[in-house]
């Protein structure tokens, strides 16, 4: 996954298909205000539990935004990135299976496709349960994310699928329930988004086997 070199960055092209920056103007209590925002796609995320082996199925991938957040937080300037001090591995996140809503099909179908493409399980829509919708990036985008839950078996695994499509590079990882529980322990530092922790804690509170 991590044969990553030649890291650099620059201004955002106006034709980006994923991010559209703009300025939002409004008046609040008689005072004119503005806020800089990003228009992005809504998305889905899925908690996947393999009941055959009692394992939670997560994904890992390199996230440029996380890498930039780390190096910019240390005051590193573009063009002066020490790849030995800041190897790409520092920005490999552990996440739920997820994807953007960019097709004219139901969000459950989007979730089904992501489960197959990223994790390699072929699951019918009627086994994918919608749990909750919430807003992410409330300071910048306010995009909606829908959390789903599905239980899979080893028989659902498609040998040729998983790991992402197109230019995605995704590793699939499995955690036992107690191992996953430790990710939420007090004092833990984890390179994961809030949606991952929320989905994990939802599972532990609502669907984890009682004897786990």
Phi, psi and omega in degrees: 000322198255033172278072186247126181223176172055048179282126173203167180208164183202195182297152179282127175296147182293339184262022178302128179279356186246329186226127177236106179280144176202169179249129183258125181249143177199167177242127181233121183053041177080001181250128178286135181224165174215158182213132179274128188231168174234129172270120181227171178286145165293169187210171174235153170221153188224125169278120182245125178238118177276109185283341178296314183247006179053053180233140170276140184251118180240174176233152175235141177201156176285130181243108179305323181297322179292318178300313179298320179299322180290311185287324179291328176296333177269004178078019180284131181271151175304138179089356180232035184276120177274104185291341175284321178283327182237070179293154181303334183301336181292344182246021173273117185260154170255129188219169166286155167304133186201167177187161180278155176268101185226019179226152180278055176231170182295155180292333175294323176292322175301313180300317180300316180297318181295320178301318180288312186291319185271319189248347174083017177254129179264101187241129177292154184301326184289356174254009179249114187259125176283130184256304187198152172246145180207172180257137177245161179053048189294344177268347185231324185230324183064024182293151180267135173238138178248127179265131176242164175225139175215148173252131182239166175233167176299332180292340179279350186286131176256118190299328185271357185253165179106160178090003178096172178233169181055239183259015177289143173232106188231134173259135177264130180232152180237140179234136169292163186297313181293322176299317178292324180301325181295339178292342180257006184291151179303134179088355180290137172247121186224139178271076181215154178282161178303326181298328177294311181294321178298312180298320179295314181293327175299314180299313182298326181278332191241332188231350180297137177306140186296335181269008182276000000 
